[in-house]
Amino acid sequence: MPTLLNEKGFKFFFYANEHPPPHVHVMKSDGWAKVEIETEVVVYSSLKKQELKECLELISSHKQQFLETWNDWFSR
């Protein structure tokens, strides 16, 4: 389970056997979300509204890094 980022209490990661489209799983406290990286579409979320907003801001600011890591991992 490659971890992409730990920031502001959020843990961003994906599983080693994932499937397209590129997406991240996010955990914070007892909530979690699944978000497509390129489009920032929220597939699922149990995060609080403010947490989801912060989560999406972090994904947006780290989008290139997340995509590079995803592509590197799955092109092996």
Backbone as CSV, one residue per row, in Angstrom:
resi,resn,N_x,N_y,N_z,CA_x,CA_y,CA_z,C_x,C_y,C_z
1,MET,0.849,-1.170,0.000,0.000,0.000,0.000,0.898,1.238,0.000
2,PRO,1.234,1.757,-1.169,2.076,2.947,-1.236,1.384,4.187,-0.655
3,THR,2.053,4.819,0.295,1.550,6.059,0.867,2.114,7.219,0.066
4,LEU,1.244,8.110,-0.358,1.637,9.254,-1.167,1.943,10.478,-0.330
5,LEU,1.200,10.673,0.750,1.347,11.893,1.536,0.664,11.719,2.882
6,ASN,1.303,12.246,3.918,0.693,12.388,5.236,0.772,13.869,5.576
7,GLU,-0.372,14.539,5.600,-0.367,15.972,5.866,-1.698,16.390,6.481
8,LYS,-1.612,17.263,7.484,-2.801,17.803,8.164,-3.725,16.700,8.678
9,GLY,-3.149,15.581,9.078,-3.941,14.476,9.600,-4.525,13.561,8.539
10,PHE,-4.298,13.882,7.266,-4.780,13.051,6.164,-3.690,12.082,5.735
11,LYS,-4.081,10.885,5.379,-3.169,9.919,4.778,-3.705,9.608,3.386
12,PHE,-2.883,9.888,2.367,-3.245,9.641,0.973,-2.471,8.417,0.498
13,PHE,-3.165,7.455,-0.094,-2.506,6.218,-0.509,-3.289,5.549,-1.622
14,PHE,-2.671,4.544,-2.224,-3.395,3.646,-3.112,-2.924,2.241,-2.816
15,TYR,-3.685,1.265,-3.281,-3.340,-0.132,-3.052,-2.456,-0.633,-4.183
16,ALA,-1.623,-1.602,-3.903,-0.657,-2.119,-4.881,-1.323,-2.812,-6.062
17,ASN,-2.575,-3.203,-5.929,-3.272,-3.905,-7.009,-4.449,-3.087,-7.545
18,GLU,-4.275,-1.791,-7.636,-5.352,-0.889,-8.064,-5.718,-1.061,-9.532
19,HIS,-6.703,-0.320,-9.945,-7.230,-0.336,-11.304,-7.433,1.105,-11.751
20,PRO,-7.404,1.349,-13.073,-7.689,2.701,-13.571,-9.145,3.070,-13.281
21,PRO,-9.464,4.343,-13.275,-8.581,5.489,-13.464,-7.743,5.750,-12.213
22,PRO,-6.639,6.486,-12.370,-5.803,6.816,-11.203,-6.640,7.509,-10.117
23,HIS,-6.541,6.990,-8.916,-7.294,7.549,-7.799,-6.521,7.346,-6.508
24,VAL,-6.920,8.075,-5.493,-6.309,7.937,-4.178,-7.390,7.618,-3.161
25,HIS,-6.966,6.946,-2.136,-7.788,6.715,-0.963,-7.249,7.666,0.095
26,VAL,-8.142,8.207,0.885,-7.760,9.191,1.898,-8.402,8.789,3.214
27,MET,-7.599,8.820,4.267,-8.111,8.531,5.607,-7.817,9.710,6.517
28,LYS,-8.764,10.025,7.364,-8.555,11.001,8.431,-9.497,10.640,9.560
29,SER,-8.937,10.439,10.731,-9.717,10.021,11.903,-10.564,8.806,11.549
30,ASP,-11.867,8.927,11.654,-12.738,7.790,11.350,-13.408,7.924,9.986
31,GLY,-12.963,8.893,9.183,-13.543,9.089,7.861,-12.567,8.703,6.759
32,TRP,-13.125,8.470,5.587,-12.271,8.160,4.451,-12.959,8.588,3.161
33,ALA,-12.150,8.634,2.098,-12.683,9.027,0.793,-11.895,8.336,-0.300
34,LYS,-12.495,8.297,-1.466,-11.835,7.818,-2.676,-12.063,8.905,-3.720
35,VAL,-10.949,9.398,-4.309,-11.027,10.528,-5.232,-10.187,10.235,-6.465
36,GLU,-10.772,10.464,-7.645,-10.007,10.338,-8.881,-9.024,11.501,-8.949
37,ILE,-7.770,11.193,-9.259,-6.728,12.201,-9.196,-6.883,13.269,-10.278
38,GLU,-7.010,12.849,-11.522,-7.024,13.805,-12.630,-8.236,14.730,-12.597
39,THR,-9.398,14.185,-12.346,-10.636,14.970,-12.405,-11.067,15.516,-11.051
40,GLU,-10.491,14.974,-9.977,-10.850,15.313,-8.600,-12.313,14.998,-8.299
41,VAL,-12.840,14.015,-9.016,-14.198,13.534,-8.755,-14.176,12.687,-7.492
42,VAL,-15.072,12.988,-6.584,-15.189,12.225,-5.342,-16.057,11.011,-5.627
43,VAL,-15.436,9.838,-5.557,-16.158,8.586,-5.792,-16.963,8.214,-4.553
44,TYR,-16.361,8.417,-3.392,-17.017,8.122,-2.127,-16.372,8.974,-1.047
45,SER,-17.142,9.391,-0.070,-16.570,10.109,1.065,-17.456,9.987,2.287
46,SER,-16.806,9.725,3.411,-17.478,9.820,4.703,-16.807,10.917,5.535
47,LEU,-15.950,11.716,4.886,-15.296,12.825,5.565,-16.320,13.925,5.832
48,LYS,-16.045,14.733,6.836,-16.879,15.903,7.086,-16.673,16.894,5.942
49,LYS,-17.632,17.756,5.749,-17.609,18.700,4.619,-16.302,19.504,4.574
50,GLN,-15.876,20.037,5.694,-14.637,20.829,5.735,-13.416,19.948,5.474
51,GLU,-13.425,18.737,5.996,-12.315,17.809,5.754,-12.225,17.465,4.274
52,LEU,-13.352,17.241,3.632,-13.350,16.924,2.207,-12.807,18.102,1.404
53,LYS,-13.180,19.296,1.773,-12.669,20.490,1.094,-11.141,20.555,1.216
54,GLU,-10.625,20.352,2.433,-9.170,20.351,2.646,-8.502,19.235,1.853
55,CYS,-9.113,18.068,1.852,-8.608,16.907,1.129,-8.464,17.235,-0.359
56,LEU,-9.499,17.822,-0.946,-9.470,18.156,-2.370,-8.420,19.225,-2.674
57,GLU,-8.222,20.166,-1.757,-7.176,21.173,-1.934,-5.796,20.519,-1.941
58,LEU,-5.588,19.563,-1.055,-4.300,18.866,-1.005,-4.089,18.022,-2.263
59,ILE,-5.126,17.364,-2.734,-5.004,16.583,-3.966,-4.661,17.504,-5.125
60,SER,-5.326,18.633,-5.193,-5.068,19.591,-6.269,-3.620,20.075,-6.244
61,SER,-3.114,20.382,-5.070,-1.748,20.911,-4.983,-0.671,19.843,-5.151
62,HIS,-1.036,18.564,-5.022,-0.071,17.470,-5.182,-0.411,16.575,-6.374
63,LYS,-1.299,17.038,-7.226,-1.822,16.222,-8.323,-0.712,15.629,-9.185
64,GLN,0.243,16.450,-9.604,1.307,15.976,-10.483,2.134,14.885,-9.804
65,GLN,2.480,15.109,-8.563,3.246,14.123,-7.782,2.468,12.812,-7.654
66,PHE,1.175,12.884,-7.343,0.347,11.687,-7.195,0.278,10.914,-8.509
67,LEU,0.078,11.623,-9.610,-0.010,10.961,-10.920,1.313,10.315,-11.303
68,GLU,2.419,11.004,-11.039,3.734,10.431,-11.349,3.978,9.164,-10.545
69,THR,3.640,9.194,-9.277,3.833,8.017,-8.429,2.954,6.870,-8.903
70,TRP,1.697,7.169,-9.205,0.767,6.154,-9.723,1.342,5.527,-10.989
71,ASN,1.718,6.365,-11.957,2.219,5.870,-13.241,3.521,5.085,-13.087
72,ASP,4.412,5.546,-12.235,5.654,4.818,-11.977,5.356,3.440,-11.396
73,TRP,4.462,3.404,-10.419,4.137,2.145,-9.736,3.542,1.121,-10.703
74,PHE,2.601,1.552,-11.538,1.883,0.601,-12.388,2.529,0.365,-13.746
75,SER,3.631,1.038,-14.012,4.361,0.758,-15.269,5.500,-0.223,-15.031
76,ARG,5.623,-0.722,-13.787,6.695,-1.685,-13.480,6.398,-3.032,-14.080
